[in-house]
Amino acid sequence: MTTVPGLALLLDGHESRYMRQQRQGFAWLRFESELEREYNSFNALGFRVTRQAAMVLLILTLLAFLVFDLSIVDRATDLGRSVLITRVLMIALAVFCFLRLRKTYDVEAGARWTMLAQGSTSIGTLLIILLYAQGHADFKLPLLLDGMTLIFITVLFPLGYSFWNSARMLALVTALGWLLIPNLVDAEQRHDFFVQMPFQLSVLTALIAMRYYQEHATRAQFLMNGSLQHMACMDGLTGLHNRRAFELMVRQSLCQANREHCWAALLLVDVDHFKKYNDHYGHPAGDETLKAIAQALARVPMRPLDLAARVGGEEFALFFYDVDQEFAEKTAARICRDVEHQLSIPHAQSSAAEVVTLSIGIALTLAGEDLDPLYRCADEALYQAKTAGRNRACLASREPA
């Protein structure tokens, strides 16, 4: 595990937030805020179907216990009525939480319904165990303690649920049980209860440790998967998206643009006379120049569906969702101007200027257009920019629909 971040940095050249979190550690089972939200969403969606199945199993189990209650309690007594009312309330709350959980994809709402089902089942079970202990002389303390252990497990190990939320619920249930049991059992059982307190504490500690390391392993696996995905989608030199990831995301965005009947723009960016730059200044200097240009492109204001990528040796691409021709042309012109005047990287072998410059081809989508024709159109516009003298942006000669 400890060698992976180093390998990732070697392959990627940039430390992703996943690798940074791996390096910093997460002994308290918390990530930085943005990554924590992503983990919670990943966990909630990953366990969604399984959690619903577990909720159904819980309801069926409670119904089975209700049948058991009906077979052994006297409904004419206060004890019998209390047991049955408590059991029915538990089932009603479990059904209610299940129905709410099925209807929501909100992570926080799902956690609330899970906590309500978990808490009501655990506390209700504890109360019923205590009621049985009051009404049956043959109900011995070990059975009560075994019931408490099962409640601990129920609280600590719900699917996809936060360790800290489980720990808070466990503290509530444990405090309630340890407060009620000594006051509701006879003197002999009370003495046995305190004698067995070290055993209870050891069981509780072991269960908490198991739950902690379970979530720690789940979080470590999440970071590992995120690091590998980052390496697969990012260009190792510049830290921008690579061509494979760029094309995949652009195709998805174009499908959305077609559904919403809006335009998108593709900008192909090429560094002017980059081969001459490498021959004159050397490849290490060329790599640093590419990094500087990539940083400049990454600073272009972008919304969630806008993208920047390195798609070739000295070729970059920018994709903008829901824009018009004016925005595309102004943005391309500003990129050319910023690289020429703000970066001002000397380029003695360039015929376009005395510094490194860019040529940009612009293409706007037509109705129903896929990436391939859009890319060819932007490439033709890039060729026009180069033949016109470089250090400029050219718009593809067609009218958007």
N, C-alpha and C positions, 0 to 999 in steps of 0.2 A: 504493500500500500504506500509506503513512504517513498518508493522510487518513482511512482507514477507522476507526481507533479514535476520532478526534474525531467523526466522523459517528455512530458507535455510541453515544457518550456523549450526543450531542445528541438522538438518538432514544430512547435507553433511560433516561438519567438515572442509571444505575448501572453501575459498571465491573465487568464479569464477570471471572472468573479468566482467561478467554481474552484479553480486552483488556488485563488487567494484565500478562500474560506478553508480549503484543505490545509493550507500552510498555517493559517491563524489558529485552526482547531475550533472545536465546538463542544467543549467539555460540559457546558450548561445546556446543551441541546437547543441552541438558538443560533440562527444564521443572521447575517446583516439583513435589514428590513426587507429590501426588495427580493432577496433570495429566499427569505423566510416565507413571503407570500407565494412565491413560485412553488416552493416545496409543499406548502399546505394545499395549494390547488392540485398539484401533482398527486399528492397523497389522497385527497378527497375524491378525485376522479378515478384514480387507480383502484380504490377500494369501494367504489360506489355500488356496483352490482353485488359484490360479496357482502357488503354491509347490509344491503337490503335483504339478502338471503338469510343473513344471521338474525336480522330483526324478525323475519317470518319464523325462523326456528325458535326464537325467544317467545314469540306469541304462542306457538304450538306447545312449547314446554310449560308455559304458564297455564294454558288450558288443561294440559294433562294434570298439573298440580291441583287445579280447581276440581277436577273429577276425583282426585285423591282426597281432597278436603271434604267433598260432599259425602265420601264413603266412610269417613271416620269421625266427623264432628257432629255434634247434636245442634241442629239449627235452632232449637228452642232455647238454648242457653246464650248468655251474653258472649261467652267465649266463642261459640260456634258462629254467631252472627258477626263478631269482630273479624274472625279469620276470613269468612267469606266476603265481607265488604272490602277488606284490605286486598284480597286476591282479585276481586272484580275491578277495583280501581287500578291495580297494577296492569291488568290486561287492557283496560280502556285507554290508559295512558300510553302503553306500548303500541296499540293500534293507531292512536292519534299521531304519535311520533313517526311511525312507519309511513303513514299517509302523507305527512308533511315532508318527510325525507325524500319520498318518491317525486314530489312536485318541485323541489328546489335543486338548483345547481350552485347556489351560493355557498361558499365554503363556511363562512361564519354561521349562517343559518343552519347548515347541516350539523355543525359542531354543537349548536344549542339543542337541536332535537335529539342528537345522540346522547348528550349529557343528561337531558331530561329522562330519556328512556333508561339510561344506565342508573341514574340516581334513584328514580322511583322504584325500579326493580330491586336494587340493592337494599334500600331502606325498608321497602315493603317486605322483602324476604326476611330481613332482620327482625322486624316487628312480629311476623308470623311465627318465626322460630321462638321468640320470647313468649308469645301467647301459648304455643304448644308446651313450652317448658312450665308455664304456670298451671296448665290444665291437666297435665299428665305426670304423675309421680314417677313413671318409669322412663321419662325423657331425661337422660343423664347429661351431665355437663360435656363429656367428649363429643356427643352429637351436636351440641350447640357450638362448640369450638370448631368442629368440622364444617358446620354451616357457615361460620364466620370466614374460614379459609376459602371456601367456595365464593363467598361474596368478594373477598379480596381479589381473587382471580378475575371475577366478572368485572370489577371496577378497573383493574389494571390493564386488561388485554382486549379491549374492544378494537375492531379492525379500523386501522387508519386514523386513530385518535391520538391526540397529543399526550405525551408523557406527563407534562405539567398539569394539564386539565385532569388527567386520570389521578395524579397525585393529590390534587386539591379535593377531588371527590372522595378519594381514599381516606384522606385526613378527616373529612366530615363523617363518613360512615364509621370509621374506626373509633373516633371520639364518641359518637352516639352509642355504639355497641359497648364500649368499655365503660361508659357512664351508666347505661341501663342494666347491663347484665348483673353487676354486683348488687344492685338494688332490687332486682326482681327474682333472684334465686334464694334458696334457703341458706342458712349459715354454713352448713357443710360444703355446699357447692360454691359458696362465695370464697371459702378458704381454699378450695381446690382451684378456683379461678385464678387467684393471686399466686398460688404455687406454680401454676402453669404459665404465668405471664412471661418468663424468659423464653419458653418454647414459642409462644405467640409472637414475641418480638423477633425471634430468629426466623420464623416462617415469613413474617412480614418483610423483614430486611432482605431475605433471599428473593422473594417475589419482586420487590422494588428493584433490586439489582438486575434480575433477569429482564424486567421491562425496560430498564435504562439501557442495557447493552443491546436489546432488540432494536430500540429506536436509534441508538447510535449507529448500529450496523445499517439500518435503513437509510439514514441520512448520509452515511459514507458512500453507499451505493448510488444514491441520488447525485452526489457530487462527482463520483466517478463517471456516471453516464453523461452528466453535463459537460465534464471536461472532454470526454471522447467526442461528443457531439460538436463541441466548440472547435476541436482540432479538425473534424471532418468538414466543417462549414467555413472556416476562416483561412485566409491566405497567410502563410507562415511568415512572410517578410513584412507585410504592411499592416496586418491585423484587420483588414477589411474582409468582407465576404469573398469567398472564392467563386469561380465561374459556375461550378455545379450548384452551389447553394443559391447563387443569384438567379440563375435561370429557373430553378424550381420555384422560388418565391415570386418571381416576376410572372410566371405562367399562372400562378394562383391569383395574383392581383389582377391580371388581365381578364381572367374569367369573372372576377367580381366587377371590374369596370364595365364589361359587356352587360352584366345583369343590371347594373345601376345606370347604364347609358351615360357614362362620363369619359372624359379623355384622360390619357396618360402619356407621359413623355419619356423617351429613352435618349440619353446622351452618351455617346461613345467618345472617350477622351484618350488622346494619344500624345505622348511626350515627343516634341519635335526633335529630330536628329539625335535620338537617344543612342543609337549605335556609335555615332561619332563621339558622343559624350563619354561612353564607356571606353572607347579606344584611346581617348585623349587623357581622361582623368582616372581611369581604372574602374574595375567592377565594384570594389568597396565603396567608392564615391558614388557610383551609379545607384547602389542599393540605398545609400543614405538619401539620395535625391528622390528616389521612389517613395521612401518612407515620409519625407517631408511633403510631397505632393499628396500622398494618401491622407495625411493628417489634415491638409487643407480641404480636401474633398469631404472628409468626415465632418468638418465643421460647418458644411453647408446646411442651413436649417432644414430639418427633415421631420416629417410626421411619421406615425407608426408604419405606414405602408410604403414610405420612401426608402430607397436602398442605395448603397454605394458598394462597389466591388472592384477587385482587380481581376480582369478577365484574360489577361495575356501578359507577356513580358513587361512592356511599358504601356499597356493599354488598360484603361479603367472604364467603368460604366456607372452611370447614375440613372435611377428610375424614380419618377415622380408621379404620384397617383392623384387624379382629379385636378389637373392643371390645364391652363390654356397656352396658346402659342406665345403670348407676350411673356408669361412667366418663364417658359422654357428658354426663350431667347435672352431675356435679361439675366437669368441665372447663369447661362453658359458664358455670356460676356463678362459677368462679374468673376467667374472662376478663372477665365483667361487673364483678366486684369490683376487679380490677387496673386496668382502664381508669378506673373511677370514683375510686378512692382513690389509686392510684399515679401515674397520669398527671395527674389533677386539672386538666384543661384547662377554664378558665372558659367557661360557656355561659349568658349572661344571659337568652337567649330560650327556654330549655328549660323545659317543664312537668314534666319527670321529675326534674330535680335542678339544682343550680347549676353543675354541671360537665358535660362531655361524657360521655354514657353510651351503652350499646349495648343493642339488643334482639336476641335470638337465638332462632331456631327450630331444633329438633332433630328429626331423623328417623332411625330405625334401619331397616336393610334388612329386607325380607321375602325368603323363599326365591325365588331366580331373578329377582330384581327388577333392572330396568335403571335408568339414571340419571334418565330423565324422570319416572316416577312418584315416585321418591325425592325429586327436586327439588321437585315440586309439593307433596308432603307436608310437607317442611321449610318451604316458603314459607307454607303454611297455618298451621304452628306459629309462624312469625315474625309473621304477622298477629295471631294470638292474643296473642302477647307485647306487641304494640303496643297492641291494644285493652284489655289488662289494665292499662295504665299505663306501659308501656315500662320500660327499665332492668331487664330480667329475661330469663330464658330459659324457654321453654315446650317441652315434649315433645309430639310429634305423638300424637294419641289413637288409637293402634293398638298391638297387641301383636306384637312380632317373632316369627317362626316359630321 
